[in-house]
Amino acid sequence: MIGYTMVGTNDLEKAIRFYDPLMAEMGLDGCYRDDLSTSWGRKGDDRFPLFFVGYPFDREPATVGNGVMTAFRFDNNAALVDWLYAMALKNGGSDEGPPGFRPQYGEGFYGAYVRDPDGNKLAFVCYDAEPIT
């Protein structure tokens, strides 16, 4: 259903420094890069959705929309959610909700929320995390 997602930036090099290690940890390849944008996905698989970060097409400053968020989902891997959250904060992101279970979204829903250096909101989630006993 999703072909690609794009979030805006006002500093592409800073955004690349933030996203490159996260995408590598998620097993995503760098797919396209020029002076205006960069993307990650599965190189050579045009059916796999891409995630882009770039300067807005209209050349106006990038702004963040309230309520807009991109969620990256992982199967039963709360440890990866924890790791990505920590890596995002280390690379210039800010906290929007620490890792943990969110039973209001489902029994096994485990997620963490961050903002990138431009203020774009990201989530790292798994829907089937095992409860900690």
C-alpha positions in Angstrom: 0.0 0.0 0.0 2.8 2.5 0.8 5.2 3.3 -2.0 7.4 5.7 0.0 7.4 8.1 2.9 9.2 11.4 2.9 10.0 13.7 5.8 11.5 17.1 5.3 14.8 18.5 6.5 16.5 21.8 6.7 20.0 20.2 6.9 20.4 17.1 4.8 23.9 16.1 6.0 22.7 16.3 9.6 19.7 14.2 8.8 21.8 11.6 7.0 24.1 11.4 10.1 20.9 10.7 12.2 19.2 8.2 9.9 22.1 6.2 8.4 22.9 4.3 11.6 19.2 3.7 12.4 18.5 2.4 8.9 21.6 0.2 9.0 20.5 -1.3 12.3 17.0 -2.0 10.8 18.7 -3.8 7.9 17.7 -1.2 5.3 20.0 -0.2 2.4 20.8 3.2 1.1 18.9 3.3 -2.2 19.1 6.8 -3.6 21.1 9.9 -2.7 21.6 13.3 -4.3 22.0 16.9 -3.2 18.3 17.2 -2.3 17.3 13.9 -0.7 18.3 10.4 0.3 16.3 7.2 0.8 16.6 3.7 2.4 14.8 0.5 1.7 15.8 -2.7 -0.1 18.2 -2.0 -2.9 16.8 -3.5 -6.1 13.3 -4.2 -4.7 11.0 -1.6 -6.2 8.0 -3.2 -4.3 9.5 -2.5 -0.9 8.5 0.9 0.5 11.2 3.5 0.7 11.8 6.1 3.4 13.1 9.4 2.2 14.5 12.5 3.9 15.0 15.6 1.9 14.6 19.3 1.3 11.0 20.3 0.4 10.3 20.4 -3.3 9.0 24.0 -3.1 12.4 25.1 -1.5 10.5 26.6 1.5 11.8 25.6 4.9 10.8 22.2 6.2 8.1 22.3 8.9 6.7 19.5 11.0 3.0 18.6 11.0 1.2 18.0 14.3 0.0 14.4 14.3 2.3 13.2 11.6 4.4 10.1 12.5 6.2 7.3 10.7 6.3 4.0 12.6 8.8 1.3 11.9 7.5 -2.2 12.9 9.5 -5.2 14.0 8.4 -8.8 14.8 8.7 -9.6 18.5 11.8 -7.6 19.1 11.5 -5.3 22.0 15.3 -5.3 22.4 15.7 -3.8 18.9 13.1 -1.1 19.8 15.1 -0.2 22.9 18.3 -0.1 20.9 16.9 2.1 18.1 15.5 4.5 20.7 18.9 4.8 22.4 20.7 5.2 19.1 18.3 7.9 18.0 18.8 9.9 21.2 22.6 9.4 20.8 22.5 10.7 17.3 20.7 14.0 17.9 17.1 12.9 18.3 14.8 13.8 21.2 12.5 11.7 23.4 8.8 11.6 22.7 8.0 8.5 24.8 10.5 5.9 26.2 10.4 2.2 25.3 7.7 0.2 27.0 4.4 -1.7 26.6 1.4 0.3 25.6 -1.5 -2.0 26.4 -4.0 0.6 25.2 -2.9 -0.2 21.7 -2.9 -4.0 22.1 -1.7 -6.8 24.4 1.8 -7.2 22.9 2.3 -3.6 21.7 5.7 -2.3 22.6 7.0 1.0 21.3 9.3 3.9 21.7 8.9 7.4 20.2 11.5 10.0 19.1 11.8 13.1 17.0 14.6 13.5 14.5 16.8 16.7 14.5 14.2 18.4 12.4 11.3 17.5 14.7 9.8 14.7 12.6 8.2 12.1 14.8 9.2 8.4 14.5 8.0 5.3 16.3 9.8 2.0 16.7 7.2 -0.7 17.5 6.4 -4.4 17.7 2.9 -5.7 18.0 3.7 -9.1 19.5 6.3 -8.4 22.3 6.4 -10.9 25.1 5.4 -9.5 28.5 8.2 -9.3 30.9 7.6 -11.7 33.8 
